[in-house]
Amino acid sequence: MKTQLLPHQSTLPFISDGGQETTLVYHEGMDLPCFAAFPLLKTSEGRDWFRQYYNRYLAIARQAGVGFILESPTWRASPDWADKLGYSRAELQHANREAIGLMHEIREANESPNTPILVSGCVGPRGDGYVIRDAMTAGESSEYHGPQLRIYRDAGADLVTGMTINYLEEALGIANAAAELRIPCVISFTTETDGHLPDGHSLREAIESVDNLALTAPAYYMINCAHPTHFADQLTSGEDWLKRIVGLRANASCKSHAELDASTELDPGDPVALGVQYRELRELLPNLNVLGGCCGTDHRHIESICDHCLAVPAS
C-alpha cells in the first residue's frame, strides 16, 4: 500500500521520529563516530534496532490516526563523511540502498488506510550542520549530493529531504539535483538563536531565494535542529512565504548550536512545553503538517506534540 499524496498535498497530518542520533548516543550508550547512524545497517542487530526505534513512533502515529514519514538514517551517508568513516564508494552506495530498502520493509509491515507512510531519503549537509566551512557553489552542491539522491530515487523513495541545511547555495544545489532527477524534494533549514541561517540569511530570504532560483521549487520547506524560541519571532503572521513551511523538527533544548556542541550531557528540555510551542507555531504557520523532533527529542516529545497539536486544526 502506498500513498501518492505528500504532506503539502494532504489534509491528514504526518508525524516523524525524534532525535535518532542523540537517542543512540545518550539513551542507548552507543559510540557514533562522526555522529553517523547509517553504519548500524551493517549488522542484523543494528537493523533490528532501527525497526524497534521506528516502531515506537509508528505506534504513536496509529494511536493518533495520522500519517508517518520514515526518514532514512542516512544524514551522514555522503562521500566526505564516508571517507572519514572508512567507507569505499561502493560500500556507501550499498548503505544508502540498504537504508531505503529497510524503510520499505518497515512500511510494508505497518502501513494501513488510517496511517499512510512515506519513505524519505535523508540528505545531510556536506560539512558540519552548525558551522559553515568550505562552502560550495550551487553547482558543486548539486554535483556532490546528486549521486545520493539518484540512489534514493532508484530505490523507490517517495521524496528526498535535505536536513540541517545551513546556507543557501547548498540548499539550491540539492533542489536542482532533485529537479534533474524528477524526485520531490524538501529543504529543511536550521537557524541560529536569532532565527537566521548560519550564513546570515533570514528564513524568508532563504526560502524565497531557493524558490526563485531553483530549476524546480522544492515541494515544501522545513525547519530542524533549532528550538522554537530561536525562530518564532521571525514568523510574522499572514506573510505568504510562511505557507511554504510545512514541517518542523525542533530541538528539545533551547541552547545555541555552540552550547550543544560543547555539551557532554543530553538536555531533554520539557516535552510538555515543546508541545505547547508547536501548537503556538501552528497558529503562525497555516500549512504546518509534518511534526517531528531533532536533537534531544524522543517518543515523549512526539507524544506531547501530538497531544497538543493534532486535536487543534491549523489556522
Protein Blocks (a to p, Z undefined) as FASTA:
>chain_A
ZZfbdfklpcbdcdddddfklmmmmmnopacehhiaklmmmpmklmmmmmmmmmmmmmmm
mmnopacddddfkllmcfklmmmnopafklmmmmmmmmmmmmmmmmmmmgcfklccdddd
ddddfbdfkbcghiacfklmmmmmmmmmmmmmmnopabdcdehiabfklmmmmmmmmmmn
opacdddddddfkopafkopafklmmmmmmmmpmbacfbdcdehiafklmmmmmcghiak
lmmpmbdcddfbfcdfklmmmpcbdcebjfklmmmmmmmmmmmmmmbcbdcddehiafkl
mmmmmmmmmmpccZZ
